[in-house]
Amino acid sequence: MRLSRRQTQIVELIADCYSGKEIARTLNVSPKTVESHVQRLFDRCGVRNRAGLVAKWMTKAA
């Protein structure tokens, strides 16, 4: 799965158990921006939650 630099940052932070607000603070963006990125990632990867996203990302990265 090929992700943009920002998408990769977000998935890595999700994998490290950051909340949406924590990700927003870390990346200096709004929580709504993070939600939009996460939803696009869900749609792109065909998953419904953060756990599924991380699992899919980890299997594709291996």
mmCIF file of the N, C-alpha and C atoms, coordinates in Angstrom:
data_MODEL
# 
_entry.id   MODEL 
# 
loop_
_atom_site.group_PDB 
_atom_site.id 
_atom_site.type_symbol 
_atom_site.label_atom_id 
_atom_site.label_alt_id 
_atom_site.label_comp_id 
_atom_site.label_asym_id 
_atom_site.label_entity_id 
_atom_site.label_seq_id 
_atom_site.pdbx_PDB_ins_code 
_atom_site.Cartn_x 
_atom_site.Cartn_y 
_atom_site.Cartn_z 
_atom_site.occupancy 
_atom_site.B_iso_or_equiv 
_atom_site.pdbx_formal_charge 
_atom_site.auth_seq_id 
_atom_site.auth_comp_id 
_atom_site.auth_asym_id 
_atom_site.auth_atom_id 
_atom_site.pdbx_PDB_model_num 
ATOM 1   N N  . MET A 1 1  ? 0.852   -1.171 0.000  1.00 0.00 ? 1  MET A N  1 
ATOM 2   C CA . MET A 1 1  ? 0.000   0.000  0.000  1.00 0.00 ? 1  MET A CA 1 
ATOM 3   C C  . MET A 1 1  ? 0.902   1.241  0.000  1.00 0.00 ? 1  MET A C  1 
ATOM 4   N N  . ARG A 1 2  ? 0.782   2.046  -1.015 1.00 0.00 ? 2  ARG A N  1 
ATOM 5   C CA . ARG A 1 2  ? 1.583   3.256  -1.155 1.00 0.00 ? 2  ARG A CA 1 
ATOM 6   C C  . ARG A 1 2  ? 0.826   4.438  -0.545 1.00 0.00 ? 2  ARG A C  1 
ATOM 7   N N  . LEU A 1 3  ? 1.439   5.071  0.461  1.00 0.00 ? 3  LEU A N  1 
ATOM 8   C CA . LEU A 1 3  ? 0.815   6.201  1.141  1.00 0.00 ? 3  LEU A CA 1 
ATOM 9   C C  . LEU A 1 3  ? 1.672   7.443  0.989  1.00 0.00 ? 3  LEU A C  1 
ATOM 10  N N  . SER A 1 4  ? 1.014   8.593  1.065  1.00 0.00 ? 4  SER A N  1 
ATOM 11  C CA . SER A 1 4  ? 1.759   9.846  1.054  1.00 0.00 ? 4  SER A CA 1 
ATOM 12  C C  . SER A 1 4  ? 2.520   9.979  2.374  1.00 0.00 ? 4  SER A C  1 
ATOM 13  N N  . ARG A 1 5  ? 3.424   10.933 2.406  1.00 0.00 ? 5  ARG A N  1 
ATOM 14  C CA . ARG A 1 5  ? 4.202   11.161 3.632  1.00 0.00 ? 5  ARG A CA 1 
ATOM 15  C C  . ARG A 1 5  ? 3.265   11.471 4.806  1.00 0.00 ? 5  ARG A C  1 
ATOM 16  N N  . ARG A 1 6  ? 2.271   12.329 4.593  1.00 0.00 ? 6  ARG A N  1 
ATOM 17  C CA . ARG A 1 6  ? 1.335   12.704 5.661  1.00 0.00 ? 6  ARG A CA 1 
ATOM 18  C C  . ARG A 1 6  ? 0.506   11.502 6.101  1.00 0.00 ? 6  ARG A C  1 
ATOM 19  N N  . GLN A 1 7  ? 0.028   10.724 5.151  1.00 0.00 ? 7  GLN A N  1 
ATOM 20  C CA . GLN A 1 7  ? -0.754  9.536  5.492  1.00 0.00 ? 7  GLN A CA 1 
ATOM 21  C C  . GLN A 1 7  ? 0.080   8.556  6.304  1.00 0.00 ? 7  GLN A C  1 
ATOM 22  N N  . THR A 1 8  ? 1.337   8.392  5.923  1.00 0.00 ? 8  THR A N  1 
ATOM 23  C CA . THR A 1 8  ? 2.227   7.507  6.670  1.00 0.00 ? 8  THR A CA 1 
ATOM 24  C C  . THR A 1 8  ? 2.423   8.019  8.087  1.00 0.00 ? 8  THR A C  1 
ATOM 25  N N  . GLN A 1 9  ? 2.600   9.322  8.243  1.00 0.00 ? 9  GLN A N  1 
ATOM 26  C CA . GLN A 1 9  ? 2.756   9.904  9.584  1.00 0.00 ? 9  GLN A CA 1 
ATOM 27  C C  . GLN A 1 9  ? 1.524   9.600  10.426 1.00 0.00 ? 9  GLN A C  1 
ATOM 28  N N  . ILE A 1 10 ? 0.358   9.775  9.840  1.00 0.00 ? 10 ILE A N  1 
ATOM 29  C CA . ILE A 1 10 ? -0.887  9.557  10.588 1.00 0.00 ? 10 ILE A CA 1 
ATOM 30  C C  . ILE A 1 10 ? -1.031  8.092  10.984 1.00 0.00 ? 10 ILE A C  1 
ATOM 31  N N  . VAL A 1 11 ? -0.774  7.173  10.068 1.00 0.00 ? 11 VAL A N  1 
ATOM 32  C CA . VAL A 1 11 ? -0.896  5.745  10.397 1.00 0.00 ? 11 VAL A CA 1 
ATOM 33  C C  . VAL A 1 11 ? 0.115   5.361  11.476 1.00 0.00 ? 11 VAL A C  1 
ATOM 34  N N  . GLU A 1 12 ? 1.320   5.882  11.391 1.00 0.00 ? 12 GLU A N  1 
ATOM 35  C CA . GLU A 1 12 ? 2.326   5.585  12.423 1.00 0.00 ? 12 GLU A CA 1 
ATOM 36  C C  . GLU A 1 12 ? 1.875   6.088  13.790 1.00 0.00 ? 12 GLU A C  1 
ATOM 37  N N  . LEU A 1 13 ? 1.289   7.272  13.836 1.00 0.00 ? 13 LEU A N  1 
ATOM 38  C CA . LEU A 1 13 ? 0.816   7.810  15.112 1.00 0.00 ? 13 LEU A CA 1 
ATOM 39  C C  . LEU A 1 13 ? -0.384  7.019  15.633 1.00 0.00 ? 13 LEU A C  1 
ATOM 40  N N  . ILE A 1 14 ? -1.258  6.589  14.733 1.00 0.00 ? 14 ILE A N  1 
ATOM 41  C CA . ILE A 1 14 ? -2.378  5.736  15.147 1.00 0.00 ? 14 ILE A CA 1 
ATOM 42  C C  . ILE A 1 14 ? -1.830  4.432  15.728 1.00 0.00 ? 14 ILE A C  1 
ATOM 43  N N  . ALA A 1 15 ? -0.823  3.867  15.082 1.00 0.00 ? 15 ALA A N  1 
ATOM 44  C CA . ALA A 1 15 ? -0.216  2.622  15.568 1.00 0.00 ? 15 ALA A CA 1 
ATOM 45  C C  . ALA A 1 15 ? 0.418   2.817  16.950 1.00 0.00 ? 15 ALA A C  1 
ATOM 46  N N  . ASP A 1 16 ? 0.865   4.050  17.234 1.00 0.00 ? 16 ASP A N  1 
ATOM 47  C CA . ASP A 1 16 ? 1.437   4.362  18.549 1.00 0.00 ? 16 ASP A CA 1 
ATOM 48  C C  . ASP A 1 16 ? 0.368   4.781  19.555 1.00 0.00 ? 16 ASP A C  1 
ATOM 49  N N  . CYS A 1 17 ? -0.905  4.563  19.209 1.00 0.00 ? 17 CYS A N  1 
ATOM 50  C CA . CYS A 1 17 ? -2.059  4.805  20.088 1.00 0.00 ? 17 CYS A CA 1 
ATOM 51  C C  . CYS A 1 17 ? -2.334  6.279  20.360 1.00 0.00 ? 17 CYS A C  1 
ATOM 52  N N  . TYR A 1 18 ? -1.981  7.143  19.432 1.00 0.00 ? 18 TYR A N  1 
ATOM 53  C CA . TYR A 1 18 ? -2.328  8.558  19.575 1.00 0.00 ? 18 TYR A CA 1 
ATOM 54  C C  . TYR A 1 18 ? -3.799  8.743  19.232 1.00 0.00 ? 18 TYR A C  1 
ATOM 55  N N  . SER A 1 19 ? -4.453  9.644  19.942 1.00 0.00 ? 19 SER A N  1 
ATOM 56  C CA . SER A 1 19 ? -5.841  9.995  19.621 1.00 0.00 ? 19 SER A CA 1 
ATOM 57  C C  . SER A 1 19 ? -5.831  10.981 18.459 1.00 0.00 ? 19 SER A C  1 
ATOM 58  N N  . GLY A 1 20 ? -7.004  11.262 17.919 1.00 0.00 ? 20 GLY A N  1 
ATOM 59  C CA . GLY A 1 20 ? -7.099  12.232 16.837 1.00 0.00 ? 20 GLY A CA 1 
ATOM 60  C C  . GLY A 1 20 ? -6.593  13.603 17.258 1.00 0.00 ? 20 GLY A C  1 
ATOM 61  N N  . LYS A 1 21 ? -6.933  14.022 18.468 1.00 0.00 ? 21 LYS A N  1 
ATOM 62  C CA . LYS A 1 21 ? -6.479  15.324 18.967 1.00 0.00 ? 21 LYS A CA 1 
ATOM 63  C C  . LYS A 1 21 ? -4.973  15.355 19.164 1.00 0.00 ? 21 LYS A C  1 
ATOM 64  N N  . GLU A 1 22 ? -4.415  14.256 19.652 1.00 0.00 ? 22 GLU A N  1 
ATOM 65  C CA . GLU A 1 22 ? -2.960  14.182 19.828 1.00 0.00 ? 22 GLU A CA 1 
ATOM 66  C C  . GLU A 1 22 ? -2.236  14.221 18.485 1.00 0.00 ? 22 GLU A C  1 
ATOM 67  N N  . ILE A 1 23 ? -2.805  13.542 17.501 1.00 0.00 ? 23 ILE A N  1 
ATOM 68  C CA . ILE A 1 23 ? -2.213  13.572 16.165 1.00 0.00 ? 23 ILE A CA 1 
ATOM 69  C C  . ILE A 1 23 ? -2.259  14.995 15.618 1.00 0.00 ? 23 ILE A C  1 
ATOM 70  N N  . ALA A 1 24 ? -3.399  15.658 15.791 1.00 0.00 ? 24 ALA A N  1 
ATOM 71  C CA . ALA A 1 24 ? -3.545  17.033 15.311 1.00 0.00 ? 24 ALA A CA 1 
ATOM 72  C C  . ALA A 1 24 ? -2.506  17.953 15.954 1.00 0.00 ? 24 ALA A C  1 
ATOM 73  N N  . ARG A 1 25 ? -2.316  17.830 17.259 1.00 0.00 ? 25 ARG A N  1 
ATOM 74  C CA . ARG A 1 25 ? -1.311  18.660 17.944 1.00 0.00 ? 25 ARG A CA 1 
ATOM 75  C C  . ARG A 1 25 ? 0.092   18.342 17.455 1.00 0.00 ? 25 ARG A C  1 
ATOM 76  N N  . THR A 1 26 ? 0.393   17.065 17.289 1.00 0.00 ? 26 THR A N  1 
ATOM 77  C CA . THR A 1 26 ? 1.726   16.637 16.848 1.00 0.00 ? 26 THR A CA 1 
ATOM 78  C C  . THR A 1 26 ? 2.045   17.150 15.446 1.00 0.00 ? 26 THR A C  1 
ATOM 79  N N  . LEU A 1 27 ? 1.066   17.104 14.563 1.00 0.00 ? 27 LEU A N  1 
ATOM 80  C CA . LEU A 1 27 ? 1.284   17.489 13.166 1.00 0.00 ? 27 LEU A CA 1 
ATOM 81  C C  . LEU A 1 27 ? 0.912   18.950 12.892 1.00 0.00 ? 27 LEU A C  1 
ATOM 82  N N  . ASN A 1 28 ? 0.447   19.644 13.924 1.00 0.00 ? 28 ASN A N  1 
ATOM 83  C CA . ASN A 1 28 ? 0.071   21.058 13.809 1.00 0.00 ? 28 ASN A CA 1 
ATOM 84  C C  . ASN A 1 28 ? -1.015  21.282 12.746 1.00 0.00 ? 28 ASN A C  1 
ATOM 85  N N  . VAL A 1 29 ? -2.051  20.449 12.824 1.00 0.00 ? 29 VAL A N  1 
ATOM 86  C CA . VAL A 1 29 ? -3.223  20.576 11.958 1.00 0.00 ? 29 VAL A CA 1 
ATOM 87  C C  . VAL A 1 29 ? -4.459  20.491 12.845 1.00 0.00 ? 29 VAL A C  1 
ATOM 88  N N  . SER A 1 30 ? -5.626  20.745 12.272 1.00 0.00 ? 30 SER A N  1 
ATOM 89  C CA . SER A 1 30 ? -6.852  20.673 13.064 1.00 0.00 ? 30 SER A CA 1 
ATOM 90  C C  . SER A 1 30 ? -7.300  19.222 13.222 1.00 0.00 ? 30 SER A C  1 
ATOM 91  N N  . PRO A 1 31 ? -8.043  18.938 14.287 1.00 0.00 ? 31 PRO A N  1 
ATOM 92  C CA . PRO A 1 31 ? -8.586  17.583 14.455 1.00 0.00 ? 31 PRO A CA 1 
ATOM 93  C C  . PRO A 1 31 ? -9.474  17.165 13.278 1.00 0.00 ? 31 PRO A C  1 
ATOM 94  N N  . LYS A 1 32 ? -10.192 18.111 12.680 1.00 0.00 ? 32 LYS A N  1 
ATOM 95  C CA . LYS A 1 32 ? -11.039 17.800 11.517 1.00 0.00 ? 32 LYS A CA 1 
ATOM 96  C C  . LYS A 1 32 ? -10.194 17.337 10.330 1.00 0.00 ? 32 LYS A C  1 
ATOM 97  N N  . THR A 1 33 ? -9.022  17.933 10.162 1.00 0.00 ? 33 THR A N  1 
ATOM 98  C CA . THR A 1 33 ? -8.120  17.523 9.088  1.00 0.00 ? 33 THR A CA 1 
ATOM 99  C C  . THR A 1 33 ? -7.665  16.090 9.316  1.00 0.00 ? 33 THR A C  1 
ATOM 100 N N  . VAL A 1 34 ? -7.349  15.769 10.561 1.00 0.00 ? 34 VAL A N  1 
ATOM 101 C CA . VAL A 1 34 ? -6.944  14.400 10.893 1.00 0.00 ? 34 VAL A CA 1 
ATOM 102 C C  . VAL A 1 34 ? -8.093  13.438 10.603 1.00 0.00 ? 34 VAL A C  1 
ATOM 103 N N  . GLU A 1 35 ? -9.310  13.802 11.014 1.00 0.00 ? 35 GLU A N  1 
ATOM 104 C CA . GLU A 1 35 ? -10.474 12.944 10.766 1.00 0.00 ? 35 GLU A CA 1 
ATOM 105 C C  . GLU A 1 35 ? -10.656 12.696 9.271  1.00 0.00 ? 35 GLU A C  1 
ATOM 106 N N  . SER A 1 36 ? -10.453 13.742 8.465  1.00 0.00 ? 36 SER A N  1 
ATOM 107 C CA . SER A 1 36 ? -10.593 13.596 7.014  1.00 0.00 ? 36 SER A CA 1 
ATOM 108 C C  . SER A 1 36 ? -9.549  12.638 6.455  1.00 0.00 ? 36 SER A C  1 
ATOM 109 N N  . HIS A 1 37 ? -8.311  12.790 6.897  1.00 0.00 ? 37 HIS A N  1 
ATOM 110 C CA . HIS A 1 37 ? -7.247  11.890 6.449  1.00 0.00 ? 37 HIS A CA 1 
ATOM 111 C C  . HIS A 1 37 ? -7.555  10.452 6.849  1.00 0.00 ? 37 HIS A C  1 
ATOM 112 N N  . VAL A 1 38 ? -7.974  10.265 8.085  1.00 0.00 ? 38 VAL A N  1 
ATOM 113 C CA . VAL A 1 38 ? -8.256  8.915  8.585  1.00 0.00 ? 38 VAL A CA 1 
ATOM 114 C C  . VAL A 1 38 ? -9.407  8.289  7.799  1.00 0.00 ? 38 VAL A C  1 
ATOM 115 N N  . GLN A 1 39 ? -10.453 9.057  7.535  1.00 0.00 ? 39 GLN A N  1 
ATOM 116 C CA . GLN A 1 39 ? -11.584 8.511  6.778  1.00 0.00 ? 39 GLN A CA 1 
ATOM 117 C C  . GLN A 1 39 ? -11.167 8.132  5.368  1.00 0.00 ? 39 GLN A C  1 
ATOM 118 N N  . ARG A 1 40 ? -10.347 8.953  4.737  1.00 0.00 ? 40 ARG A N  1 
ATOM 119 C CA . ARG A 1 40 ? -9.855  8.623  3.394  1.00 0.00 ? 40 ARG A CA 1 
ATOM 120 C C  . ARG A 1 40 ? -9.000  7.355  3.421  1.00 0.00 ? 40 ARG A C  1 
ATOM 121 N N  . LEU A 1 41 ? -8.215  7.208  4.474  1.00 0.00 ? 41 LEU A N  1 
ATOM 122 C CA . LEU A 1 41 ? -7.406  6.003  4.624  1.00 0.00 ? 41 LEU A CA 1 
ATOM 123 C C  . LEU A 1 41 ? -8.288  4.774  4.806  1.00 0.00 ? 41 LEU A C  1 
ATOM 124 N N  . PHE A 1 42 ? -9.346  4.899  5.618  1.00 0.00 ? 42 PHE A N  1 
ATOM 125 C CA . PHE A 1 42 ? -10.289 3.786  5.797  1.00 0.00 ? 42 PHE A CA 1 
ATOM 126 C C  . PHE A 1 42 ? -10.867 3.376  4.440  1.00 0.00 ? 42 PHE A C  1 
ATOM 127 N N  . ASP A 1 43 ? -11.333 4.365  3.686  1.00 0.00 ? 43 ASP A N  1 
ATOM 128 C CA . ASP A 1 43 ? -11.954 4.085  2.388  1.00 0.00 ? 43 ASP A CA 1 
ATOM 129 C C  . ASP A 1 43 ? -10.948 3.454  1.429  1.00 0.00 ? 43 ASP A C  1 
ATOM 130 N N  . ARG A 1 44 ? -9.759  4.006  1.390  1.00 0.00 ? 44 ARG A N  1 
ATOM 131 C CA . ARG A 1 44 ? -8.729  3.523  0.470  1.00 0.00 ? 44 ARG A CA 1 
ATOM 132 C C  . ARG A 1 44 ? -8.314  2.088  0.793  1.00 0.00 ? 44 ARG A C  1 
ATOM 133 N N  . CYS A 1 45 ? -8.250  1.772  2.080  1.00 0.00 ? 45 CYS A N  1 
ATOM 134 C CA . CYS A 1 45 ? -7.777  0.454  2.504  1.00 0.00 ? 45 CYS A CA 1 
ATOM 135 C C  . CYS A 1 45 ? -8.901  -0.552 2.694  1.00 0.00 ? 45 CYS A C  1 
ATOM 136 N N  . GLY A 1 46 ? -10.142 -0.089 2.603  1.00 0.00 ? 46 GLY A N  1 
ATOM 137 C CA . GLY A 1 46 ? -11.272 -0.992 2.766  1.00 0.00 ? 46 GLY A CA 1 
ATOM 138 C C  . GLY A 1 46 ? -11.436 -1.502 4.184  1.00 0.00 ? 46 GLY A C  1 
ATOM 139 N N  . VAL A 1 47 ? -11.162 -0.633 5.159  1.00 0.00 ? 47 VAL A N  1 
ATOM 140 C CA . VAL A 1 47 ? -11.307 -1.005 6.568  1.00 0.00 ? 47 VAL A CA 1 
ATOM 141 C C  . VAL A 1 47 ? -12.317 -0.073 7.229  1.00 0.00 ? 47 VAL A C  1 
ATOM 142 N N  . ARG A 1 48 ? -12.746 -0.451 8.435  1.00 0.00 ? 48 ARG A N  1 
ATOM 143 C CA . ARG A 1 48 ? -13.774 0.322  9.128  1.00 0.00 ? 48 ARG A CA 1 
ATOM 144 C C  . ARG A 1 48 ? -13.310 0.948  10.432 1.00 0.00 ? 48 ARG A C  1 
ATOM 145 N N  . ASN A 1 49 ? -12.090 0.620  10.860 1.00 0.00 ? 49 ASN A N  1 
ATOM 146 C CA . ASN A 1 49 ? -11.614 1.175  12.125 1.00 0.00 ? 49 ASN A CA 1 
ATOM 147 C C  . ASN A 1 49 ? -10.095 1.281  12.128 1.00 0.00 ? 49 ASN A C  1 
ATOM 148 N N  . ARG A 1 50 ? -9.578  1.925  13.178 1.00 0.00 ? 50 ARG A N  1 
ATOM 149 C CA . ARG A 1 50 ? -8.139  2.163  13.280 1.00 0.00 ? 50 ARG A CA 1 
ATOM 150 C C  . ARG A 1 50 ? -7.338  0.864  13.392 1.00 0.00 ? 50 ARG A C  1 
ATOM 151 N N  . ALA A 1 51 ? -7.879  -0.100 14.105 1.00 0.00 ? 51 ALA A N  1 
ATOM 152 C CA . ALA A 1 51 ? -7.170  -1.379 14.253 1.00 0.00 ? 51 ALA A CA 1 
ATOM 153 C C  . ALA A 1 51 ? -7.004  -2.058 12.897 1.00 0.00 ? 51 ALA A C  1 
ATOM 154 N N  . GLY A 1 52 ? -8.061  -2.038 12.093 1.00 0.00 ? 52 GLY A N  1 
ATOM 155 C CA . GLY A 1 52 ? -7.988  -2.620 10.761 1.00 0.00 ? 52 GLY A CA 1 
ATOM 156 C C  . GLY A 1 52 ? -6.998  -1.886 9.870  1.00 0.00 ? 52 GLY A C  1 
ATOM 157 N N  . LEU A 1 53 ? -6.968  -0.571 10.013 1.00 0.00 ? 53 LEU A N  1 
ATOM 158 C CA . LEU A 1 53 ? -6.030  0.250  9.234  1.00 0.00 ? 53 LEU A CA 1 
ATOM 159 C C  . LEU A 1 53 ? -4.593  -0.104 9.579  1.00 0.00 ? 53 LEU A C  1 
ATOM 160 N N  . VAL A 1 54 ? -4.296  -0.169 10.855 1.00 0.00 ? 54 VAL A N  1 
ATOM 161 C CA . VAL A 1 54 ? -2.926  -0.479 11.291 1.00 0.00 ? 54 VAL A CA 1 
ATOM 162 C C  . VAL A 1 54 ? -2.543  -1.890 10.869 1.00 0.00 ? 54 VAL A C  1 
ATOM 163 N N  . ALA A 1 55 ? -3.466  -2.840 11.015 1.00 0.00 ? 55 ALA A N  1 
ATOM 164 C CA . ALA A 1 55 ? -3.170  -4.229 10.626 1.00 0.00 ? 55 ALA A CA 1 
ATOM 165 C C  . ALA A 1 55 ? -2.862  -4.310 9.133  1.00 0.00 ? 55 ALA A C  1 
ATOM 166 N N  . LYS A 1 56 ? -3.663  -3.639 8.329  1.00 0.00 ? 56 LYS A N  1 
ATOM 167 C CA . LYS A 1 56 ? -3.446  -3.669 6.889  1.00 0.00 ? 56 LYS A CA 1 
ATOM 168 C C  . LYS A 1 56 ? -2.134  -2.990 6.526  1.00 0.00 ? 56 LYS A C  1 
ATOM 169 N N  . TRP A 1 57 ? -1.835  -1.868 7.163  1.00 0.00 ? 57 TRP A N  1 
ATOM 170 C CA . TRP A 1 57 ? -0.601  -1.133 6.912  1.00 0.00 ? 57 TRP A CA 1 
ATOM 171 C C  . TRP A 1 57 ? 0.619   -1.985 7.295  1.00 0.00 ? 57 TRP A C  1 
ATOM 172 N N  . MET A 1 58 ? 0.541   -2.670 8.428  1.00 0.00 ? 58 MET A N  1 
ATOM 173 C CA . MET A 1 58 ? 1.670   -3.479 8.888  1.00 0.00 ? 58 MET A CA 1 
ATOM 174 C C  . MET A 1 58 ? 1.901   -4.679 7.960  1.00 0.00 ? 58 MET A C  1 
ATOM 175 N N  . THR A 1 59 ? 0.846   -5.292 7.476  1.00 0.00 ? 59 THR A N  1 
ATOM 176 C CA . THR A 1 59 ? 1.032   -6.442 6.590  1.00 0.00 ? 59 THR A CA 1 
ATOM 177 C C  . THR A 1 59 ? 1.561   -6.019 5.231  1.00 0.00 ? 59 THR A C  1 
ATOM 178 N N  . LYS A 1 60 ? 1.170   -4.855 4.761  1.00 0.00 ? 60 LYS A N  1 
ATOM 179 C CA . LYS A 1 60 ? 1.666   -4.359 3.463  1.00 0.00 ? 60 LYS A CA 1 
ATOM 180 C C  . LYS A 1 60 ? 3.099   -3.856 3.582  1.00 0.00 ? 60 LYS A C  1 
ATOM 181 N N  . ALA A 1 61 ? 3.467   -3.340 4.765  1.00 0.00 ? 61 ALA A N  1 
ATOM 182 C CA . ALA A 1 61 ? 4.819   -2.803 4.976  1.00 0.00 ? 61 ALA A CA 1 
ATOM 183 C C  . ALA A 1 61 ? 5.846   -3.924 5.156  1.00 0.00 ? 61 ALA A C  1 
ATOM 184 N N  . ALA A 1 62 ? 5.368   -5.098 5.564  1.00 0.00 ? 62 ALA A N  1 
ATOM 185 C CA . ALA A 1 62 ? 6.301   -6.206 5.839  1.00 0.00 ? 62 ALA A CA 1 
ATOM 186 C C  . ALA A 1 62 ? 6.852   -6.831 4.591  1.00 0.00 ? 62 ALA A C  1 
# 
